[in-house]
Structures are given as C-alpha cells and as structure tokens.
Amino acid sequence: MNTPHLRLLGFLFLSLTLSGCSTIDTRIQEKSAAFVTLTPEMQDKIRLGRVEVGFSADLVYIALGTPDERSTKSTATGRTETWIYNSYRQEYLGSAHIGYRQHVLIDPKTRQTIVTYEPVYSSIYRDRVDERIRLILKNGLVESIEEVKRDGAVSY
C-alpha cells in the first residue's frame, strides 16, 4: 500500500473515531440554526454550560448535551418533560485484606528453604452516580431548574 492510501485510511479512522463524541462545538454545529440567533452574551452562557429558565430544549441540549435520564408527565394542565443530568465518580471505601503472598527463600549458609507470608490488601472503590441538575420543560421550554450543590444542598 502506498503513502496516499495510508493517509486516507488514517484520516477515515480519525474521522470515525471523533464523529461519535458529543462536544459543545459539535452540538453547536448540529443546532446552528438555534445558536446563531442568540446574542453574544447568551452564546457565552451556553458555551460555559449554563442554562436558564425559558431556554428551549435545543439550547439546553447545546449547553449540556443529551440528558442521562428523561421522563414525561401528562396532566390536565399539559405535558411536561424532565431532563436529568448526573455526575459520575468513584468513591474510595478503604482497603480490604484479600489474602497472603508467599515468598520462598533459600538460606545461602544452611541451604534450607525459608517460607514467609505477607498480607495482601486491595483498595476498594464504589461507582457513584449523583444527580447534578434536573430540568422541567413545559411546551419545549425550561420551566424550572434544580441544581444539587456539592455539599448536598439543593438550590432552585
């Protein structure tokens, strides 16, 4: 295979690899019709991942991406949609004794075998999923925002 073909294959591989990633820039391109109509101040807020009451579903998607969870509620007053965004992390739980490691040595003077054992410990982690932000959309617009602060307090 010659060099131009290798370059083409490399470019195609890179394109396919990057095409699955949802970044703020790819979401802006995807929803450019909604984004270009905004003021520069609003565009800056969205680029920083901030949402406000009154934002359309498209603007929320641009700012935060696809929600981790969605639910729909129909009532006599209309239909609302809830978008939930989570944060993911690992929590350290400590260490646990998982067994012993055996060491076999030969004493150079007596040529006797010496066997020793040492305890083996392993760190334990648990995957944590915490709700970060919950948005209520009514008629395609953000009606309310609930954010969970890092200290556990909820702000509205």
C-alpha positions as MATLAB code, in Angstrom:
seq = 'MNTPHLRLLGFLFLSLTLSGCSTIDTRIQEKSAAFVTLTPEMQDKIRLGRVEVGFSADLVYIALGTPDERSTKSTATGRTETWIYNSYRQEYLGSAHIGYRQHVLIDPKTRQTIVTYEPVYSSIYRDRVDERIRLILKNGLVESIEEVKRDGAVSY';
ca = [
       0.000    0.000    0.000;
       1.416    3.401   -0.876;
       1.565    6.523    1.295;
      -1.563    8.330   -0.047;
      -3.679    5.273    0.746;
      -2.265    5.107    4.272;
      -3.012    8.787    4.808;
      -6.565    8.305    3.558;
      -7.099    5.317    5.875;
      -5.673    7.278    8.805;
      -7.941   10.238    8.058;
     -11.006    7.976    7.795;
     -10.153    6.238   11.076;
      -9.697    9.583   12.843;
     -12.953   10.913   11.402;
     -14.910    7.857   12.531;
     -13.333    7.969   15.973;
     -14.134   11.631   16.542;
     -17.603   11.584   14.985;
     -19.134    9.753   17.958;
     -18.020   12.369   20.500;
     -20.556   14.970   21.573;
     -18.737   18.159   22.452;
     -20.056   21.673   22.800;
     -18.667   22.506   19.341;
     -20.328   19.526   17.652;
     -23.638   20.344   19.362;
     -23.369   23.988   18.255;
     -22.828   22.822   14.672;
     -25.689   20.351   14.955;
     -28.132   23.023   16.226;
     -26.547   26.014   14.496;
     -29.927   27.457   13.404;
     -30.904   27.968   17.061;
     -27.433   29.066   18.194;
     -26.741   31.819   15.633;
     -29.918   33.717   16.575;
     -28.655   34.290   20.128;
     -26.885   37.360   21.465;
     -23.143   37.002   22.125;
     -23.853   37.039   25.888;
     -26.300   34.133   25.568;
     -23.848   32.241   23.348;
     -21.166   32.662   26.032;
     -23.510   31.313   28.726;
     -24.265   28.257   26.623;
     -20.579   27.672   25.889;
     -19.993   27.672   29.673;
     -22.715   25.039   30.134;
     -25.197   27.348   31.860;
     -28.935   27.114   31.319;
     -31.747   29.446   32.351;
     -35.498   29.349   32.723;
     -37.037   29.989   29.299;
     -34.337   28.195   27.302;
     -35.595   25.930   24.547;
     -34.832   22.217   24.513;
     -32.327   22.839   21.693;
     -30.406   25.403   23.774;
     -30.314   23.052   26.769;
     -29.029   20.269   24.516;
     -26.293   22.537   23.150;
     -25.227   23.622   26.656;
     -25.424   20.284   28.484;
     -25.704   17.534   25.879;
     -28.055   14.569   25.958;
     -29.640   14.051   29.385;
     -28.816   10.894   31.317;
     -32.498   10.341   32.089;
     -35.763   11.606   30.607;
     -39.318   11.253   31.812;
     -42.625   12.622   30.595;
     -45.618   13.612   32.707;
     -49.093   14.335   31.314;
     -51.614   16.199   33.435;
     -54.815   18.176   32.895;
     -52.728   21.339   32.534;
     -50.444   19.895   29.869;
     -47.386   17.789   29.307;
     -44.010   18.276   30.987;
     -40.698   16.610   30.373;
     -37.974   16.133   32.980;
     -34.321   16.027   31.931;
     -31.826   14.761   34.487;
     -28.054   15.173   34.212;
     -25.869   13.100   36.528;
     -22.280   13.251   37.684;
     -20.227   10.067   37.832;
     -17.342    9.345   40.165;
     -15.647    6.640   42.173;
     -15.764    6.741   45.946;
     -12.896    5.285   47.974;
     -14.211    2.910   50.647;
     -10.903    1.825   52.153;
      -8.849   -1.311   51.797;
      -9.584   -4.967   52.435;
      -7.400   -7.934   53.258;
      -7.604  -10.257   50.255;
      -5.075  -12.925   51.125;
      -1.395  -13.663   51.551;
       1.617  -13.615   49.270;
       4.097  -16.434   49.719;
       7.854  -15.856   49.496;
      10.260  -18.787   49.235;
      13.928  -18.107   50.007;
      16.948  -20.375   50.373;
      19.350  -19.612   53.184;
      22.783  -19.446   51.479;
      24.622  -20.826   54.541;
      22.369  -23.690   55.575;
      20.693  -24.298   52.187;
      17.378  -24.594   53.975;
      14.173  -23.340   52.453;
      12.546  -20.434   54.276;
       8.898  -19.725   53.550;
       7.338  -16.427   54.628;
       3.886  -14.978   54.096;
       2.879  -11.350   53.892;
      -0.655   -9.987   53.940;
      -2.036   -8.510   50.714;
      -4.501   -5.612   50.750;
      -6.520   -4.093   47.939;
      -8.212   -0.711   47.660;
     -11.984   -0.791   47.323;
     -13.912    1.724   45.250;
     -17.615    2.113   44.538;
     -19.069    3.793   41.465;
     -21.276    6.729   42.457;
     -23.954    8.359   40.338;
     -25.273   11.620   41.754;
     -27.950   13.807   40.246;
     -26.356   17.105   39.267;
     -29.165   19.031   37.582;
     -32.872   18.427   36.924;
     -34.747   20.488   34.347;
     -38.512   20.614   33.911;
     -39.545   21.547   30.362;
     -43.096   22.571   29.519;
     -44.072   23.183   25.897;
     -40.414   22.743   24.931;
     -39.140   25.497   27.263;
     -37.334   25.244   30.608;
     -39.869   25.943   33.341;
     -37.719   25.133   36.385;
     -34.135   24.184   37.240;
     -32.981   22.218   40.272;
     -29.236   22.032   40.861;
     -27.610   19.895   43.504;
     -24.647   21.672   45.081;
     -21.536   19.685   46.018;
     -22.258   19.987   49.744;
     -25.624   18.278   49.179;
     -27.817   21.399   49.414;
     -30.379   21.832   46.668;
     -30.913   25.247   45.085;
     -33.883   26.319   42.981;
];
